[in-house]
Amino acid sequence: MRPSVRPEVQRRCAVIGAGVLGASVAARLAGPGMHVVLLDQDQPGRATSRWSFAWLNSNDKGPRLYHELNHAGIRAWAELATDLDGPAWYRPAGNVELATDDTARAELAARVRRLTEWGYPAHLVDAAEASRLEPSLRTQEPAARNAAAAWFPGEGYLLTEPLIARLVRYATSRGAQLLTGEQGRVVGFDTDPIRVRTAAGTVLEADEVVCCAGRWVPELAALAGAASPVPAAGADSAMPWVSAAPVPLENWAEPGATAPGFVVRVGPVDGIGPKRVVHAPEIYLRPHSGGLVHLEAPDAAADLHTPEPELRRWAGELLRRARRTVRGLDHATVADYQVCVRPMPADGQSIVGRLSGAEWLYIAVTHSGVTLAAHLSRLIAAELTAGTPAAELAPYRPNRFQRSPGA
Ligand SMILES: Cc1cc2nc3c(=O)[nH]c(=O)nc-3n(C[C@H](O)[C@H](O)[C@H](O)COP(=O)(O)OP(=O)(O)OC[C@H]3O[C@@H](n4cnc5c(N)ncnc54)[C@H](O)[C@@H]3O)c2cc1C
């Protein structure tokens, strides 16, 4: 990871949030020209990044520019892996997807065609080839025998906990300071000069403040005094699922909110277990560290209010579905489960840049943050050090949601 700052000028940058995005930004920025303080209210990587499916992909991302941004994200991790102990966290294992009904087959074929036209590695294969690629698949089961399948060899997944530990270690080896717990919990800002205030009473002066606080970015933007968004003229005014904070994220706190997702980790795996990312109609899975397998399901509806017995019921159901889909889980039990929250921007695409009304605050919040963090952090660090806006980030500026009240 090359330093991207001019060593003759020592500037100070506070990075708020040590998830995959903030840790990546800190690692890119820290160095002789930039003193970074990385703040987190918890230990690094304990929020959404810890529980993410962490599938590296640009499999169904549109429009084309956003697809390209995600594709660049996949390539950026491959580059970083060579410098940052990749074997500990980088798994370019590919992804096998199965489709069993006519609608899903047609959608899969159309998607593979579109991705191929876009220069993205994607191939339609038959069930036999799918089980050669992923030998744990139970493609002899009646439901899967006639499945259509696709193979995405450029995809994979990351183990985010060892990754974030290495990003933070790299940043601190280049002079960054890590503040966690109450010392790292940001509770306020001053603007003249720019200061960050923490719950422990620490006051940090900064030349730049980058907020990578995941789903909490709207709260911090409000603390910074940014204007609430007013829907642009002609925009659909009925968006009850969008929080009314300065940075519009899909609502995650209310019962029934769709930003939360339910994840389950099961194990141990015996014999042959899955080696790749697998998307089957009723279950999505991938290997996880410690001999576990990570599971998600498209219909596992849970939010932060779902009662424990219901979560346990879903966890058991996902394990049963995984057993029907792959070998190696006959003796597995549920090791862990969690409702975790997607920091989902209102239009589904990243929000990156300076906030209108509080330009000193640079925010970065996104879904697909695992896929995107290596590339986004490189663009963000280049903007902050060179001061030149990155053309690639132009579609993702926060002001696309804002216009001045009364306009
Ligand atoms: C179920 C699920 C599946 C997903 N699957 C994928 C996938 O397959 N591929 C993919 O690319 N992405 C996926 N995502 C999305 C991805 O996980 C997120 O986009 C990414 O983890 C966000 O990282 P982050 O660093 O922005 O946020 P987080 O990991 O949430 O980190 C934010 C940090 O900010 C800290 N913080 C908050 N407030 C404060 C404060 N006031 N002071 C100090 N610190 C603060 C928190 O403690 C936290 O550590 C998935 C998400 C979910 C929920």
The ligand as a MOL file (V3000), in Angstrom:
LIG
                    3D

  0  0  0     0  0            999 V3000
M  V30 BEGIN CTAB
M  V30 COUNTS 53 58 0 0 0
M  V30 BEGIN ATOM
M  V30 1 C -26.6380 -9.0830 6.0370 0
M  V30 2 C -25.6420 -8.2640 5.2790 0
M  V30 3 C -25.0060 -8.8030 4.1710 0
M  V30 4 C -24.1060 -8.0410 3.4380 0
M  V30 5 N -23.4710 -8.6110 2.3890 0
M  V30 6 C -22.5500 -7.9140 1.6980 0
M  V30 7 C -21.8180 -8.5450 0.6840 0
M  V30 8 O -22.0110 -9.7230 0.4000 0
M  V30 9 N -20.8730 -7.8210 0.0150 0
M  V30 10 C -20.6350 -6.5060 0.3290 0
M  V30 11 O -19.7720 -5.9000 -0.2930 0
M  V30 12 N -21.3090 -5.8890 1.3150 0
M  V30 13 C -22.2580 -6.5560 2.0050 0
M  V30 14 N -22.9510 -5.9640 3.0080 0
M  V30 15 C -22.7200 -4.5440 3.2650 0
M  V30 16 C -21.4250 -4.3230 3.9980 0
M  V30 17 O -21.2790 -5.2680 5.0260 0
M  V30 18 C -21.3800 -2.8970 4.5520 0
M  V30 19 O -21.5730 -1.9920 3.4720 0
M  V30 20 C -20.0550 -2.6040 5.2320 0
M  V30 21 O -19.7440 -3.5610 6.2170 0
M  V30 22 C -20.1210 -1.2240 5.8740 0
M  V30 23 O -18.8750 -0.9710 6.4810 0
M  V30 24 P -18.6480 0.3710 7.2740 0
M  V30 25 O -17.2280 0.3740 7.6730 0
M  V30 26 O -19.1640 1.5140 6.4730 0
M  V30 27 O -19.6510 0.2630 8.5330 0
M  V30 28 P -19.5250 -0.5630 9.9040 0
M  V30 29 O -18.8490 -1.8540 9.7190 0
M  V30 30 O -20.8910 -0.5650 10.5050 0
M  V30 31 O -18.5530 0.3410 10.7620 0
M  V30 32 C -18.9600 1.5850 11.2670 0
M  V30 33 C -18.1830 1.8440 12.5450 0
M  V30 34 O -18.4930 3.1610 13.0210 0
M  V30 35 C -18.4660 3.1180 14.4280 0
M  V30 36 N -19.2110 4.2730 14.9590 0
M  V30 37 C -20.5260 4.5510 14.8060 0
M  V30 38 N -20.8420 5.6900 15.4440 0
M  V30 39 C -19.7130 6.1600 16.0130 0
M  V30 40 C -19.3930 7.2970 16.8220 0
M  V30 41 N -20.3140 8.2010 17.1950 0
M  V30 42 N -18.1130 7.4650 17.2370 0
M  V30 43 C -17.1490 6.5490 16.8760 0
M  V30 44 N -17.4020 5.4460 16.1440 0
M  V30 45 C -18.6690 5.2580 15.7020 0
M  V30 46 C -19.1020 1.7680 14.7600 0
M  V30 47 O -18.7570 1.3180 16.0770 0
M  V30 48 C -18.5370 0.8780 13.6630 0
M  V30 49 O -17.3780 0.1660 14.0710 0
M  V30 50 C -23.8400 -6.6910 3.7900 0
M  V30 51 C -24.4700 -6.1470 4.9120 0
M  V30 52 C -25.3680 -6.9160 5.6480 0
M  V30 53 C -26.0270 -6.3330 6.8530 0
M  V30 END ATOM
M  V30 BEGIN BOND
M  V30 1 1 1 2
M  V30 2 1 2 3
M  V30 3 2 2 52
M  V30 4 2 3 4
M  V30 5 1 4 5
M  V30 6 1 4 50
M  V30 7 2 5 6
M  V30 8 1 6 7
M  V30 9 1 6 13
M  V30 10 2 7 8
M  V30 11 1 7 9
M  V30 12 1 9 10
M  V30 13 2 10 11
M  V30 14 1 10 12
M  V30 15 2 12 13
M  V30 16 1 13 14
M  V30 17 1 14 15
M  V30 18 1 14 50
M  V30 19 1 15 16
M  V30 20 1 16 17
M  V30 21 1 16 18
M  V30 22 1 18 19
M  V30 23 1 18 20
M  V30 24 1 20 21
M  V30 25 1 20 22
M  V30 26 1 22 23
M  V30 27 1 23 24
M  V30 28 2 24 25
M  V30 29 1 24 26
M  V30 30 1 24 27
M  V30 31 1 27 28
M  V30 32 2 28 29
M  V30 33 1 28 30
M  V30 34 1 28 31
M  V30 35 1 31 32
M  V30 36 1 32 33
M  V30 37 1 33 34
M  V30 38 1 33 48
M  V30 39 1 34 35
M  V30 40 1 35 36
M  V30 41 1 35 46
M  V30 42 1 36 37
M  V30 43 1 36 45
M  V30 44 2 37 38
M  V30 45 1 38 39
M  V30 46 1 39 40
M  V30 47 2 39 45
M  V30 48 1 40 41
M  V30 49 2 40 42
M  V30 50 1 42 43
M  V30 51 2 43 44
M  V30 52 1 44 45
M  V30 53 1 46 47
M  V30 54 1 46 48
M  V30 55 1 48 49
M  V30 56 2 50 51
M  V30 57 1 51 52
M  V30 58 1 52 53
M  V30 END BOND
M  V30 END CTAB
M  END
